[in-house]
Amino acid sequence: MTREFEISKEVEVDGTPEQVWDAIATGPGIDSWFMGPHTVDGRLGGRMTLDMGFFQESSTITAWEPGKHLAYSSAKGEDGTFHAMEYLIEGRDQGTTVLRFVHSGILADGWGDEFVDQQSHGWNMYLFTLGQYVKHFPGQRGTYVFAQAPEEQPQDAWPRLAAALGVPAEFQVGDEVTLQPLGVEGVVDYGLPGVMLGVRGPEGLYRFHGTNAVGHHVFGDATGQAERWQAFLAQTLGGQTS
């Protein structure tokens, strides 16, 4: 049977409502902290589209109040399933903004609490990254750099990946590191060893989704980076599974 779900989050962002709106309601802004590339037809009834090549998604904008309220929803499937996102923006004193977010909808048969748990953890990371984008790279346009790791991996995949990156396997937020593949100096700003690693560098927000994939946001020259990270993951994690 299908089932309803709702995931609610609230974060305080070190930026103005206008900066937060730009981050959530424009294609280049979304690409700078979420997945990409996005295109946005910014109006009530307009379309918001994600096209990663191997994955496409399109939604209709159901609320459009610049600087205050954004909502959009996917079309309903034959079984009634859909996903909807809503953002409420509230400016605070001293240039900060409270962002309230709700991801809701109806799940297909076979999905349960594990979906909500995974999505909740994912949104924690993405909304944190949004805050880092607005605070450290305001007004800049990031390129989303994605690379997928091999499905079959060695048993010591995480220690192997951490060693190749030049990052302690048991890192802590605040550690200063150098990401070896590109020589990027930065600081660990988010994560849990073996599960997620986030590094903020001078020209990017680098996100490692465990040993599954990377999804970086680069604010400098990103030419060839997707290919380099893909080759790095294949070489580092393409070993024997036994």
N, C-alpha and C positions, 0 to 999 in steps of 0.2 A: 504494500500500500504506500501511496505517497504520504508525505508528512510535511507540516509547516516547520519553519525554523526562523530564528532571529539571533543575530550577533550584534551587540551594541558596544561601542567604544567611545571614550572621551579622552582627548589629549589636549594639552596646552602647548601652543606653538609660539616660539620666539620670533614673531613677525606680525605684520598687520593683516586685517581681514582682506585687504586688496591683494596682498602677496599670497595668502592662502587660497583665495579664489582663483588666482592665476594658476596655482599649482594643481587644482582639482578640476578646473573647467576649461582648460586649453590643451590641445594635443601635445605641444612641446612641454608644457608644465607637467602633465601626467607622466610623460616619458622620463622625466627627471627624477621620479621617485617610485614609480610603479613599473608595470611592463609596457612594452611599446613595439612598434609605433602606433599612436592613437591619432585619430582625426575627430574633431568635434564641430558639429554644426550648432553653434551656440544660440539656441532659442528654444522656447517651449515647443515641443513636438519635433525638434531636431534630432539628428542621429549622432550617437557616440560609437565609434568603431575602433576595434583593435584588430590588427592584421600582422601576425608574426610569421606569416608564410605557412607554417605547418598548423597554425591554429588561428581561427578567425572568430570574432564575437561582435555582435552589434546590438545596441539598445536604443530605446526611445527616451528622450528627455521629458520627464513628467513634471519637473519643477525647475524654474530658472529665474532666480532673483539674485543678480550679481552682488557679490559680497555678503550674501546672507544665506541662501538656500539653493541647493542643487539636488535633484533626484533623477534617476533614470532606471529603466526596467527593460529586461529582455522580453521578447515575445513569448507567449505561453505555448508550451508543447501540447501535443495531442492528449497527453495525460494530465495536463494542467500545470506542469512544472514551469517555474520561472525563477529568475533572480532579480532582486531590486537593490539599489544602493541609494542612500540618502545622506547628505552632509548638511549640517546646520552650523553656521559660523557666528560667533559672538566675540566682538572686540573687547579687550580689557585695557586697563590702564598700563602705561609704560610700554606700549607697542606689542603686547602679547595678545594672542587670540585663542579662544577655546573652540575646538572643533569636535562636534558630536557626529558620530558616524553609525549608521545602521545598515547591515547587510541582512536581507530577509528574503523569503520566498517559499517555494514548495519544492521539496526534494523528490527525486524519482525513487521508485521501489528499489530497495537494496541498500540505500544510504541511511546511515543512522548517526549516532552520537559522534562517531569517529570523524565524520565530515565536519561537523560543527567545531570539534576540538582542533582539527588541523587548520581549518579556515581561521579560527580565532587566533591561533599562534601566528599564522601568516599575516593577518591584519595587524597584529602587534608590531611585527617587523616593518611592514610597509608604512604604517602611520608614523613610526619612529623615523624611518628614512625620509618621509615627507618633512618632518620637523627639522631634520638635519639639512635637507635641501634648502628650506626657507631661511634657516639661520646662517648657513655657511656659504650658500651659492645663490643668494637672492637675485632674481631677474636673469640668471644665466640659463642657457638651454642645454640640457644633457642629452647625450646619445645613449640609448639603451643597448647594452652589449650582452648578448645571451650566448651561452655555449652549454651543450648537454654532455654529461659524462657517460661513459660506457655503462650498459646495464649490468654486465657481469664484471664484478670487481673482486680484488683480493680481500681476504679476511681482515687484513690490517689497512684497509682503505683510508680511514681517517688519519692515523699516524703517518702514513705514506704521503697523503696530501699535505698535511701540515708541514712535514719536513721539506717537501718540495717547494712550498710557499715561503719557507723560512720563518714560520710562525710556531710558537710553542704549542704542542698538542693540547696542553691544559692551559690555554691562554686566559687572561683576565681582561675585562674592559679597562681601558686606560693604558694597556701595554703599547709601547712604541715598537713598530715592526717595519720591515721592508719586504714587500711582496716580490720575491725573486724573479718571476717570469718577466716583469717589466721594470724592476728596480724602483717600484713606487714606495716612497717613504710615507708612513701614515700612523694612525693610532687606532687601536681596536675600539670601536664605539658601540658594538652590539654583539650579542651572541651567547652561545652555550657550546662548549667543546663537543665535537662530534655531531652536533645538530645544526648549528648556524654560526657563521662568522661574518661580521661586518667590520670593514676597515674604511676610515675616512682619510683620504689623501688630499694633497693640494689641488688636484684637478679631477677628483672623482669620489664617488661612494661605491665601494666594492663589496658585493654581497655574494657569499658562498653558501648555497643551500645544502648543507651537509656535504656529502660526496655525490650529490645528484646532478647539480648544475651550478652555473654562475649566472648572475643577473646584475651587471654593473651599470652605473650611471656616470658617464664620462663627460666632463665639461671642457676638456681640451680636444686635441686631435685624436679621434677614435679610429682612424683608418687602419684596417687590418687587425684590430684587437680581437674581434670575434673569432677570426681564424686562428690567431695565436693562442687564445685561451682554449679553443677546441682541441688544438694539437697538444697543448699542455695537459689537458684532462685525459686525452687518449693515451699519451705516453706515461702519465703518472699512475692512472687507475686501470689501465688495460691489461694488468697482469693476471696470473692464474688465480682462480677462486679457491683453490685448495691449499 
